[in-house]
Amino acid sequence: MLKESETIEFKKSTAEVKAGVVSLVAMLNKHGKGEVYFGIDDHGKILGLTIGRTTITDVTQAVVDNTEPKVYPKVEARQIEGK
Protein backbone atom coordinates (compact mmCIF):
# COMPACT_ATOMS: atom_id res chain seq x y z
CA MET A 1 0.00 0.00 0.00
CA LEU A 2 1.22 3.50 -0.81
CA LYS A 3 1.76 6.17 1.84
CA GLU A 4 1.42 9.92 1.87
CA SER A 5 4.43 11.96 2.91
CA GLU A 6 5.53 15.58 2.97
CA THR A 7 6.04 15.41 -0.81
CA ILE A 8 3.29 12.94 -1.83
CA GLU A 9 -0.44 13.63 -1.51
CA PHE A 10 -3.41 11.44 -2.45
CA LYS A 11 -6.84 12.58 -3.62
CA LYS A 12 -9.79 10.28 -4.28
CA SER A 13 -10.77 11.93 -7.56
CA THR A 14 -10.18 14.91 -9.79
CA ALA A 15 -13.20 16.51 -8.10
CA GLU A 16 -10.60 17.41 -5.46
CA VAL A 17 -8.34 19.19 -7.95
CA LYS A 18 -8.43 22.52 -6.09
CA ALA A 19 -7.39 20.82 -2.84
CA GLY A 20 -4.69 19.03 -4.84
CA VAL A 21 -3.36 22.36 -6.10
CA VAL A 22 -3.26 23.73 -2.54
CA SER A 23 -1.34 20.65 -1.39
CA LEU A 24 1.05 20.91 -4.33
CA VAL A 25 1.78 24.58 -3.63
CA ALA A 26 2.49 23.79 0.03
CA MET A 27 4.90 21.02 -0.98
CA LEU A 28 6.65 23.24 -3.53
CA ASN A 29 7.00 26.07 -1.02
CA LYS A 30 8.49 23.81 1.64
CA HIS A 31 10.44 21.21 -0.38
CA GLY A 32 10.70 22.54 -3.93
CA LYS A 33 9.01 19.39 -5.23
CA GLY A 34 5.82 17.41 -4.76
CA GLU A 35 3.47 14.88 -6.31
CA VAL A 36 -0.31 14.65 -6.16
CA TYR A 37 -2.00 11.39 -7.15
CA PHE A 38 -5.70 11.24 -8.00
CA GLY A 39 -7.62 7.99 -7.65
CA ILE A 40 -6.01 7.00 -4.33
CA ASP A 41 -7.66 7.48 -0.93
CA ASP A 42 -5.96 8.96 2.16
CA HIS A 43 -5.01 5.48 3.37
CA GLY A 44 -3.19 4.61 0.12
CA LYS A 45 -5.90 2.35 -1.29
CA ILE A 46 -5.90 2.44 -5.09
CA LEU A 47 -9.39 3.43 -6.24
CA GLY A 48 -8.62 4.25 -9.84
CA LEU A 49 -10.55 6.72 -11.95
CA THR A 50 -11.70 7.21 -15.49
CA ILE A 51 -9.51 9.56 -17.49
CA GLY A 52 -11.67 11.55 -19.90
CA ARG A 53 -10.59 13.27 -23.07
CA THR A 54 -9.78 16.53 -21.24
CA THR A 55 -8.85 15.30 -17.76
CA ILE A 56 -5.09 15.77 -18.08
CA THR A 57 -5.50 19.18 -19.70
CA ASP A 58 -8.00 20.25 -17.03
CA VAL A 59 -5.69 19.26 -14.16
CA THR A 60 -2.72 20.96 -15.82
CA GLN A 61 -4.74 24.14 -16.38
CA ALA A 62 -5.96 24.17 -12.77
CA VAL A 63 -2.36 24.14 -11.54
CA VAL A 64 -1.21 26.82 -14.00
CA ASP A 65 -4.21 29.08 -13.30
CA ASN A 66 -3.91 28.86 -9.51
CA THR A 67 -0.19 29.28 -8.89
CA GLU A 68 2.00 32.37 -8.77
CA PRO A 69 4.69 32.24 -9.92
CA LYS A 70 3.24 29.90 -12.53
CA VAL A 71 3.90 26.20 -12.14
CA TYR A 72 3.80 24.06 -15.28
CA PRO A 73 3.38 20.52 -13.97
CA LYS A 74 4.04 17.18 -15.59
CA VAL A 75 0.60 15.56 -15.56
CA GLU A 76 0.25 11.98 -16.77
CA ALA A 77 -1.98 8.95 -16.45
CA ARG A 78 -0.40 6.02 -14.63
CA GLN A 79 -1.64 2.51 -14.12
CA ILE A 80 -1.09 1.26 -10.58
CA GLU A 81 -2.17 -2.23 -9.54
CA GLY A 82 -4.15 -2.57 -12.77
CA LYS A 83 -6.22 0.56 -12.12
ROMILUM-209092 format. One record per atom (N, C-alpha, C): residue number from 0; x, z, y; atom name. Coordinates in pm, 1 decimal, padded with zeros to 6 digits. Atoms other than C-alpha are relative to their C-alpha. Layout:
BEGIN
+-----+----------+----------+----------+----+
!   k !       px !       pz !       py !  a !
+-----+----------+----------+----------+----+
! NUM !        X !        Z !        Y ! CA !
...
+-----+----------+----------+----------+----+
//
This chain:
BEGIN
+-----+----------+----------+----------+----+
!   k !       px !       pz !       py !  a !
+-----+----------+----------+----------+----+
!   0 !  00084.1 !  00000.0 ! -00117.8 !  N !
!   0 !  00000.0 !  00000.0 !  00000.0 ! CA !
!   0 !  00088.9 !  00000.0 !  00124.6 !  C !
!   1 ! -00074.4 !  00009.2 ! -00124.6 !  N !
!   1 !  00121.7 ! -00081.4 !  00350.2 ! CA !
!   1 ! -00024.5 !  00122.7 !  00086.2 !  C !
!   2 !  00013.5 ! -00116.5 ! -00087.8 !  N !
!   2 !  00176.2 !  00184.0 !  00616.8 ! CA !
!   2 !  00021.6 ! -00040.5 !  00145.3 !  C !
!   3 ! -00021.8 !  00018.5 ! -00142.4 !  N !
!   3 !  00142.1 !  00187.2 !  00991.6 ! CA !
!   3 !  00124.5 !  00078.3 !  00040.8 !  C !
!   4 ! -00116.0 ! -00069.3 ! -00054.0 !  N !
!   4 !  00443.2 !  00291.0 !  01196.4 ! CA !
!   4 ! -00003.0 ! -00016.4 !  00151.7 !  C !
!   5 ! -00005.3 !  00015.5 ! -00145.0 !  N !
!   5 !  00552.7 !  00297.0 !  01558.2 ! CA !
!   5 !  00010.3 ! -00145.7 !  00042.5 !  C !
!   6 ! -00009.0 !  00142.4 ! -00033.6 !  N !
!   6 !  00604.1 ! -00080.6 !  01541.0 ! CA !
!   6 ! -00092.6 ! -00087.7 ! -00084.0 !  C !
!   7 !  00096.9 !  00075.3 !  00082.1 !  N !
!   7 !  00328.8 ! -00182.8 !  01294.1 ! CA !
!   7 ! -00136.5 !  00065.5 !  00014.8 !  C !
!   8 !  00136.9 ! -00047.8 ! -00019.8 !  N !
!   8 ! -00044.3 ! -00150.9 !  01362.8 ! CA !
!   8 ! -00095.6 ! -00086.2 ! -00082.0 !  C !
!   9 !  00100.9 !  00070.4 !  00077.6 !  N !
!   9 ! -00341.3 ! -00244.6 !  01144.0 ! CA !
!   9 ! -00134.5 !  00003.2 !  00071.5 !  C !
!  10 !  00136.6 !  00009.9 ! -00050.5 !  N !
!  10 ! -00684.3 ! -00362.4 !  01258.3 ! CA !
!  10 ! -00084.9 ! -00065.3 ! -00108.0 !  C !
!  11 !  00086.5 !  00049.7 !  00106.7 !  N !
!  11 ! -00978.6 ! -00428.1 !  01027.6 ! CA !
!  11 ! -00035.5 ! -00146.7 !  00017.4 !  C !
!  12 !  00038.5 !  00138.9 ! -00023.0 !  N !
!  12 ! -01076.6 ! -00756.0 !  01192.5 ! CA !
!  12 !  00041.5 ! -00043.4 !  00139.3 !  C !
!  13 ! -00033.2 !  00051.4 ! -00132.2 !  N !
!  13 ! -01017.7 ! -00978.5 !  01490.9 ! CA !
!  13 ! -00102.1 !  00044.1 !  00104.5 !  C !
!  14 !  00092.2 ! -00060.0 ! -00096.3 !  N !
!  14 ! -01319.8 ! -00810.5 !  01651.0 ! CA !
!  14 !  00070.9 !  00110.7 !  00078.1 !  C !
!  15 ! -00078.8 ! -00104.2 ! -00064.4 !  N !
!  15 ! -01060.3 ! -00546.4 !  01741.1 ! CA !
!  15 !  00120.7 ! -00057.7 !  00074.4 !  C !
!  16 ! -00115.1 !  00065.6 ! -00062.0 !  N !
!  16 ! -00833.6 ! -00795.0 !  01918.7 ! CA !
!  16 !  00044.0 !  00070.2 !  00128.5 !  C !
!  17 ! -00040.0 ! -00069.0 ! -00123.7 !  N !
!  17 ! -00842.5 ! -00608.9 !  02251.5 ! CA !
!  17 !  00076.0 !  00128.0 ! -00029.8 !  C !
!  18 ! -00072.9 ! -00120.4 !  00041.2 !  N !
!  18 ! -00738.8 ! -00284.3 !  02081.9 ! CA !
!  18 !  00136.4 ! -00037.7 ! -00057.3 !  C !
!  19 ! -00126.9 !  00048.6 !  00053.5 !  N !
!  19 ! -00468.9 ! -00483.7 !  01903.3 ! CA !
!  19 !  00098.4 ! -00033.6 !  00111.0 !  C !
!  20 ! -00085.8 !  00032.9 ! -00114.0 !  N !
!  20 ! -00335.7 ! -00609.7 !  02235.9 ! CA !
!  20 !  00052.5 !  00128.8 !  00064.5 !  C !
!  21 ! -00042.4 ! -00128.1 ! -00057.4 !  N !
!  21 ! -00326.4 ! -00253.5 !  02373.0 ! CA !
!  21 !  00110.1 !  00061.2 ! -00085.9 !  C !
!  22 ! -00101.6 ! -00054.2 !  00090.6 !  N !
!  22 ! -00133.8 ! -00139.2 !  02064.8 ! CA !
!  22 !  00130.3 ! -00077.5 !  00010.5 !  C !
!  23 ! -00118.7 !  00084.3 ! -00009.5 !  N !
!  23 !  00104.7 ! -00432.7 !  02090.8 ! CA !
!  23 !  00077.6 !  00029.3 !  00127.9 !  C !
!  24 ! -00066.5 ! -00028.9 ! -00127.1 !  N !
!  24 !  00178.2 ! -00363.4 !  02457.5 ! CA !
!  24 !  00071.7 !  00135.1 ! -00006.0 !  C !
!  25 ! -00063.4 ! -00131.7 !  00013.2 !  N !
!  25 !  00249.0 !  00003.2 !  02379.2 ! CA !
!  25 !  00128.2 ! -00009.8 ! -00083.2 !  C !
!  26 ! -00118.9 !  00015.7 !  00084.4 !  N !
!  26 !  00490.1 ! -00097.8 !  02101.6 ! CA !
!  26 !  00110.8 ! -00073.6 !  00074.8 !  C !
!  27 ! -00100.0 !  00076.2 ! -00075.6 !  N !
!  27 !  00664.8 ! -00352.7 !  02323.8 ! CA !
!  27 !  00063.1 !  00085.7 !  00109.5 !  C !
!  28 ! -00053.5 ! -00085.4 ! -00105.8 !  N !
!  28 !  00699.6 ! -00101.9 !  02606.9 ! CA !
!  28 !  00096.2 !  00104.7 ! -00054.7 !  C !
!  29 ! -00084.2 ! -00105.9 !  00056.0 !  N !
!  29 !  00849.4 !  00164.0 !  02381.3 ! CA !
!  29 !  00117.7 ! -00052.8 ! -00081.6 !  C !
!  30 ! -00101.7 !  00044.9 !  00096.1 !  N !
!  30 !  01044.1 ! -00037.6 !  02121.0 ! CA !
!  30 !  00051.8 ! -00141.8 !  00023.2 !  C !
!  31 ! -00041.8 !  00138.1 ! -00023.5 !  N !
!  31 !  01069.7 ! -00392.5 !  02254.4 ! CA !
!  31 ! -00041.8 ! -00095.2 ! -00109.5 !  C !
!  32 !  00049.6 !  00083.9 !  00108.8 !  N !
!  32 !  00901.0 ! -00522.6 !  01939.2 ! CA !
!  32 ! -00121.8 !  00068.4 ! -00060.9 !  C !
!  33 !  00116.4 ! -00056.6 !  00066.5 !  N !
!  33 !  00582.4 ! -00476.1 !  01741.2 ! CA !
!  33 ! -00076.5 ! -00107.3 ! -00074.2 !  C !
!  34 !  00081.7 !  00090.5 !  00080.2 !  N !
!  34 !  00347.0 ! -00630.8 !  01488.5 ! CA !
!  34 ! -00138.9 !  00059.7 ! -00016.3 !  C !
!  35 !  00138.0 ! -00040.4 !  00022.9 !  N !
!  35 ! -00031.2 ! -00616.1 !  01465.1 ! CA !
!  35 ! -00054.4 ! -00089.4 ! -00110.5 !  C !
!  36 !  00058.4 !  00072.7 !  00112.6 !  N !
!  36 ! -00199.9 ! -00715.3 !  01138.7 ! CA !
!  36 ! -00150.6 !  00020.0 !  00002.3 !  C !
!  37 !  00145.4 ! -00004.7 !  00009.3 !  N !
!  37 ! -00569.8 ! -00799.7 !  01124.5 ! CA !
!  37 ! -00039.1 ! -00020.5 ! -00145.9 !  C !
!  38 !  00045.2 !  00011.5 !  00138.1 !  N !
!  38 ! -00761.7 ! -00764.8 !  00798.5 ! CA !
!  38 !  00055.6 !  00110.1 ! -00088.7 !  C !
!  39 ! -00054.1 ! -00115.3 !  00072.1 !  N !
!  39 ! -00600.7 ! -00432.7 !  00699.8 ! CA !
!  39 ! -00056.9 !  00124.7 !  00065.9 !  C !
!  40 !  00056.4 ! -00121.3 ! -00060.1 !  N !
!  40 ! -00765.8 ! -00092.6 !  00747.6 ! CA !
!  40 !  00110.3 !  00100.1 !  00034.3 !  C !
!  41 ! -00097.3 ! -00099.4 ! -00047.0 !  N !
!  41 ! -00595.8 !  00216.0 !  00895.6 ! CA !
!  41 !  00079.5 !  00066.0 ! -00112.1 !  C !
!  42 ! -00067.6 ! -00062.0 !  00114.0 !  N !
!  42 ! -00500.5 !  00336.7 !  00547.6 ! CA !
!  42 !  00089.8 ! -00098.6 ! -00074.0 !  C !
!  43 ! -00085.6 !  00100.4 !  00061.6 !  N !
!  43 ! -00318.9 !  00012.3 !  00460.6 ! CA !
!  43 ! -00067.4 ! -00081.4 ! -00108.6 !  C !
!  44 !  00072.8 !  00077.8 !  00099.9 !  N !
!  44 ! -00590.4 ! -00129.4 !  00235.1 ! CA !
!  44 ! -00021.4 ! -00141.6 !  00053.2 !  C !
!  45 !  00015.2 !  00139.4 ! -00038.0 !  N !
!  45 ! -00590.4 ! -00509.2 !  00244.2 ! CA !
!  45 ! -00147.1 ! -00038.3 ! -00013.1 !  C !
!  46 !  00139.4 !  00042.5 ! -00000.7 !  N !
!  46 ! -00938.9 ! -00624.3 !  00343.1 ! CA !
!  46 ! -00011.4 ! -00151.9 ! -00000.1 !  C !
!  47 !  00005.9 !  00144.7 ! -00016.7 !  N !
!  47 ! -00862.3 ! -00984.4 !  00425.0 ! CA !
!  47 ! -00100.2 ! -00035.8 !  00107.7 !  C !
!  48 !  00098.9 !  00050.7 ! -00093.1 !  N !
!  48 ! -01055.0 ! -01194.7 !  00671.6 ! CA !
!  48 !  00003.6 ! -00150.7 ! -00001.4 !  C !
!  49 !  00010.6 !  00145.6 ! -00004.5 !  N !
!  49 ! -01169.6 ! -01549.0 !  00721.1 ! CA !
!  49 !  00061.8 ! -00049.0 !  00130.3 !  C !
!  50 ! -00065.3 !  00058.0 ! -00116.6 !  N !
!  50 ! -00951.0 ! -01749.2 !  00955.5 ! CA !
!  50 ! -00075.2 ! -00126.5 !  00037.1 !  C !
!  51 !  00074.0 !  00117.0 ! -00047.5 !  N !
!  51 ! -01166.8 ! -01990.0 !  01155.1 ! CA !
!  51 !  00091.9 ! -00099.8 !  00067.1 !  C !
!  52 ! -00074.3 !  00108.9 ! -00061.7 !  N !
!  52 ! -01058.6 ! -02307.2 !  01327.3 ! CA !
!  52 !  00075.1 !  00045.3 !  00125.4 !  C !
!  53 ! -00062.4 ! -00041.7 ! -00125.8 !  N !
!  53 ! -00978.3 ! -02124.5 !  01653.0 ! CA !
!  53 !  00054.9 !  00143.0 ! -00003.0 !  C !
!  54 ! -00040.0 ! -00141.2 !  00006.8 !  N !
!  54 ! -00884.7 ! -01775.9 !  01529.5 ! CA !
!  54 !  00141.1 !  00022.7 !  00052.4 !  C !
!  55 ! -00139.5 ! -00020.8 ! -00040.9 !  N !
!  55 ! -00508.9 ! -01807.8 !  01577.1 ! CA !
!  55 !  00015.6 ! -00026.4 !  00149.5 !  C !
!  56 ! -00004.8 !  00030.2 ! -00142.7 !  N !
!  56 ! -00550.1 ! -01970.0 !  01918.4 ! CA !
!  56 ! -00065.7 !  00110.1 !  00081.8 !  C !
!  57 !  00071.7 ! -00105.2 ! -00072.3 !  N !
!  57 ! -00800.2 ! -01703.2 !  02025.3 ! CA !
!  57 !  00082.6 !  00128.3 !  00009.0 !  C !
!  58 ! -00082.9 ! -00121.4 ! -00000.6 !  N !
!  58 ! -00569.3 ! -01416.1 !  01926.2 ! CA !
!  58 !  00119.8 ! -00020.8 !  00092.5 !  C !
!  59 ! -00112.9 !  00030.8 ! -00087.2 !  N !
!  59 ! -00272.2 ! -01581.9 !  02096.5 ! CA !
!  59 ! -00041.7 !  00008.0 !  00146.1 !  C !
!  60 !  00047.7 !  00002.7 ! -00138.2 !  N !
!  60 ! -00473.7 ! -01638.5 !  02414.2 ! CA !
!  60 ! -00034.4 !  00139.6 !  00050.2 !  C !
!  61 !  00032.3 ! -00137.5 ! -00038.9 !  N !
!  61 ! -00596.3 ! -01276.9 !  02416.6 ! CA !
!  61 !  00125.8 !  00076.3 !  00039.2 !  C !
!  62 ! -00126.6 ! -00067.2 ! -00032.6 !  N !
!  62 ! -00235.8 ! -01154.2 !  02414.3 ! CA !
!  62 !  00055.1 ! -00054.0 !  00131.9 !  C !
!  63 ! -00054.5 !  00060.8 ! -00121.8 !  N !
!  63 ! -00121.0 ! -01399.6 !  02682.2 ! CA !
!  63 ! -00081.5 !  00042.5 !  00122.7 !  C !
!  64 !  00086.5 ! -00030.5 ! -00113.8 !  N !
!  64 ! -00421.3 ! -01329.8 !  02907.5 ! CA !
!  64 !  00002.3 !  00146.8 !  00040.8 !  C !
!  65 !  00010.0 ! -00143.2 ! -00026.1 !  N !
!  65 ! -00391.2 ! -00950.8 !  02885.6 ! CA !
!  65 !  00133.7 !  00072.0 !  00004.9 !  C !
!  66 ! -00131.8 ! -00062.6 ! -00013.1 !  N !
!  66 ! -00018.5 ! -00889.4 !  02928.0 ! CA !
!  66 !  00066.5 ! -00046.1 !  00129.1 !  C !
!  67 ! -00075.6 !  00031.9 ! -00121.0 !  N !
!  67 !  00199.6 ! -00877.4 !  03236.9 ! CA !
!  67 !  00127.0 !  00083.9 ! -00001.2 !  C !
!  68 ! -00023.7 !  00143.3 !  00005.7 !  N !
!  68 !  00469.0 ! -00992.1 !  03224.3 ! CA !
!  68 ! -00057.9 ! -00061.4 ! -00127.5 !  C !
!  69 !  00064.1 !  00070.5 !  00111.1 !  N !
!  69 !  00323.7 ! -01253.3 !  02990.5 ! CA !
!  69 !  00080.9 !  00014.4 ! -00128.9 !  C !
!  70 ! -00058.0 ! -00004.0 !  00133.4 !  N !
!  70 !  00389.6 ! -01213.8 !  02619.7 ! CA !
!  70 ! -00056.2 ! -00119.5 ! -00075.3 !  C !
!  71 !  00040.6 !  00117.0 !  00078.2 !  N !
!  71 !  00380.2 ! -01527.8 !  02406.0 ! CA !
!  71 !  00031.6 !  00030.1 ! -00146.1 !  C !
!  72 ! -00024.9 ! -00049.3 !  00135.8 !  N !
!  72 !  00337.9 ! -01396.9 !  02051.5 ! CA !
!  72 !  00008.6 ! -00111.3 ! -00104.0 !  C !
!  73 !  00002.6 !  00085.2 !  00118.9 !  N !
!  73 !  00404.5 ! -01558.6 !  01718.4 ! CA !
!  73 ! -00120.5 !  00048.8 ! -00081.2 !  C !
!  74 !  00121.7 ! -00036.1 !  00073.1 !  N !
!  74 !  00059.5 ! -01555.9 !  01555.8 ! CA !
!  74 ! -00011.4 ! -00095.2 ! -00117.7 !  C !
!  75 !  00007.5 !  00082.4 !  00119.9 !  N !
!  75 !  00025.5 ! -01676.9 !  01198.4 ! CA !
!  75 ! -00090.9 !  00064.7 ! -00102.8 !  C !
!  76 !  00079.9 ! -00050.3 !  00113.1 !  N !
!  76 ! -00198.0 ! -01644.9 !  00895.1 ! CA !
!  76 !  00096.9 !  00029.7 ! -00114.5 !  C !
!  77 ! -00080.6 ! -00038.6 !  00115.2 !  N !
!  77 ! -00040.5 ! -01462.5 !  00602.2 ! CA !
!  77 ! -00092.2 !  00038.1 ! -00114.3 !  C !
!  78 !  00074.1 ! -00042.1 !  00117.6 !  N !
!  78 ! -00164.3 ! -01411.8 !  00251.2 ! CA !
!  78 !  00073.1 !  00120.0 ! -00058.8 !  C !
!  79 ! -00055.8 ! -00121.8 !  00056.6 !  N !
!  79 ! -00109.0 ! -01058.1 !  00125.8 ! CA !
!  79 ! -00091.1 !  00043.2 ! -00113.8 !  C !
!  80 !  00075.5 ! -00039.5 !  00119.9 !  N !
!  80 ! -00217.3 ! -00954.2 ! -00222.9 ! CA !
!  80 ! -00117.2 ! -00094.3 ! -00026.4 !  C !
!  81 !  00102.9 !  00100.2 !  00028.4 !  N !
!  81 ! -00415.5 ! -01277.1 ! -00256.5 ! CA !
!  81 ! -00112.9 ! -00006.8 !  00100.1 !  C !
!  82 !  00104.7 !  00000.9 ! -00102.8 !  N !
!  82 ! -00621.7 ! -01211.6 !  00056.5 ! CA !
!  82 !  00055.4 ! -00051.5 !  00129.7 !  C !
+-----+----------+----------+----------+----+
//
